[in-house]
Amino acid sequence: MKKQTLSILLALVLLLSISIFPVFAQDWDEEDVSSYFGSIEDWDSESYSLAGVDSEDFVFEDYDSKSVESFDVTPEATYEAKSLINDTLATATATYVPCGDGKLKITIHLEQLTPITGTPYVTYIRSVEVSNVLGDPNIATASYKLQDCHSQFGDRCEKVYFDSDGTATLTGYVKVPMVLDGTVNPTFTVNIVQSESKWAAPDDVAGFDIAGTSTVDTHAPDMCQIGVISNTLNGYYQRCNGKAEFRVDITIPADVDFIVPSDVTIGSKTYSDYICRYTRYGNAGYPMGGDYCEPGHRMNVRENDKIRFEILIDKLTNPISETDSDDNLMAYWRLGGNSVMLTGELISRRGPRELCDAKIVPLSPFEPLFGDDDAIEPSGWYNTYDKAVAGLYQKCGRFGVFQIRLRNDGAKMGYVNLPGAVAINGGTPISFFWLSNIEPEHNRIPLIPGGEVTLKGHVYITSIGSQMNSDGPANIAVNFSDLGLYMTGNLFSDHVNWRCH
């Protein structure tokens, strides 16, 4: 084995021992992973060939792990849900706080389609999206994923149980770049796509639509004030998802007693965590002091106060297609208590050259059904990307399967060079190979800007079955050293006990 490969594997052993730091990735439990991969089969002669192993002589001393064949992402589908939704009886309503936090809080009532043909009282939701919100400035093109979606039992909306009476309730919210001021109650459309299991193909790719109506939340105060602030934002953003910055000078009009700096929408992305600074000025135009303002926190003001606000977003996370050109981007800033959004165009600027290079980032091993598919942030001293790998191993067996996902968040073509290196429980596997959903080019995967790849690894873990005789998860690390990606996660046991006899 090459010395370079050995050094990489030693680094992986170290990484496995330190991956105890906070992580920023979605959790996938054992049930999810088991249902995705299904049963783990022993390698056949083709698998040995792909791994560069002589399956007859089992000569492992001089091998190079080989890659890679293309495959379709077709997870195992356990069809346990037959209680599909009766789309003709589904309803959607929403409430909102006038001039408040901008949340359209949505409640969806569902009823079972009868007769029930399989396991009763459960269905799977692939997506819930909201569009056609009356008053949305981007109504013709915008669609919003339902955030914080839960069922009446508090479960996430991926798997929904009906009550004994055959009904279910989903709740969540969306934020639209507009002020809900109570003068007109917005109507909207909810689109739901369902399937018969979490990993099965959608029952109807288009899903079905529900017409929704909204009302004012009578349990919350009306935050709209008589005075109106409508100044224009002025600023810039750096190409290829660099930083964005804007400022606005405000003279507080009559009948405005407070403001609440709230979310910023730039392009199709909304930000609630940003740096907010303000400076107060006297009548002569001289600065009179200032401080940081915290998003979501009320600021008391008085008539004729002169205030300059400066907003900085250190790193945009928009789709690269929105920020890799010279086009200006529309920005919206919500001030709680104000009846309009502050708007303006941000000018495109060139930032550091490396911003627009290829940038390969790890994603959650499986595409999330709800929420954003954001890149995993590194944790730990060695920039370990934890929970970026997930898979199964054979209990008392020798083989395992795992998956990773990578995306090019840069503006230039990028490449993933395979095979990389793998370590399991701090040790070197005998051999492994990859399958890719993108056709490889001589053992490398090309990724266009914004493109992503799913890589499914097949690994020969050990020739000693007793090393894998546990029901507990094994630690796995995958390293692509040229990309600086050290990714860790769990291999769960398949709990198949017959191999242990």
Stockholm file with secondary structure:
# STOCKHOLM 1.0

chainA/1-501         MKKQTLSILLALVLLLSISIFPVFAQDWDEEDVSSYFGSIEDWDSESYSLAGVDSEDFVFEDYDSKSVESFDVTPEATYEAKSLINDTLATATATYVPCGDGKLKITIHLEQLTPITGTPYVTYIRSVEVSNVLGDPNIATASYKLQDCHSQFGDRCEKVYFDSDGTATLTGYVKVPMVLDGTVNPTFTVNIVQSESKWAAPDDVAGFDIAGTSTVDTHAPDMCQIGVISNTLNGYYQRCNGKAEFRVDITIPADVDFIVPSDVTIGSKTYSDYICRYTRYGNAGYPMGGDYCEPGHRMNVRENDKIRFEILIDKLTNPISETDSDDNLMAYWRLGGNSVMLTGELISRRGPRELCDAKIVPLSPFEPLFGDDDAIEPSGWYNTYDKAVAGLYQKCGRFGVFQIRLRNDGAKMGYVNLPGAVAINGGTPISFFWLSNIEPEHNRIPLIPGGEVTLKGHVYITSIGSQMNSDGPANIAVNFSDLGLYMTGNLFSDHVNWRCH
#=GR chainA/1-501 SS CCHHHHHHHHHHHHHHHHCCSCCCSCCCCHHHHHHHHCSCCCCCHHHHHHTTCCTTTCCCTTCCCCCCEECCCCCCCCCCCCCCBCGGGCEEEEEECTTSSCEEEEEEEEEBCSSCCSSTTEEEEEEEEEECCTTCTTTTTCEEECEEEEETTSCBTTEEECCTTSEEEEEEEEECSSCCCSSSCCCEEEEEEEESSSSSCCSSTTCEEEEEEEEECTTSCCCCCSSCCCCCCEEEEETTTCCEEEEEEEECCTTCCEEEEEEEEETTEEESCCEEEEEEECTTSCEEEEEEECTTCCEECCTTCEEEEEEEESSCCSCHHHHSSSCCEEEEEEEETCSSCEEEEEEEECCCGGGGSCCEEEECSSCCSSSCCCCCCCBTTTTEEEEEEEEEECTTSSEEEEEEEEEECSSSCEEEESCCEEEETTBCCSEEEEEESSCCSSSEEEECTTCEEEEEEEEECCSCGGGGCCSSCEEEEEEEGGGTEEEEEEEEECCCCGGGC
#=GC SS_cons         CCHHHHHHHHHHHHHHHHCCSCCCSCCCCHHHHHHHHCSCCCCCHHHHHHTTCCTTTCCCTTCCCCCCEECCCCCCCCCCCCCCBCGGGCEEEEEECTTSSCEEEEEEEEEBCSSCCSSTTEEEEEEEEEECCTTCTTTTTCEEECEEEEETTSCBTTEEECCTTSEEEEEEEEECSSCCCSSSCCCEEEEEEEESSSSSCCSSTTCEEEEEEEEECTTSCCCCCSSCCCCCCEEEEETTTCCEEEEEEEECCTTCCEEEEEEEEETTEEESCCEEEEEEECTTSCEEEEEEECTTCCEECCTTCEEEEEEEESSCCSCHHHHSSSCCEEEEEEEETCSSCEEEEEEEECCCGGGGSCCEEEECSSCCSSSCCCCCCCBTTTTEEEEEEEEEECTTSSEEEEEEEEEECSSSCEEEESCCEEEETTBCCSEEEEEESSCCSSSEEEECTTCEEEEEEEEECCSCGGGGCCSSCEEEEEEEGGGTEEEEEEEEECCCCGGGC
//
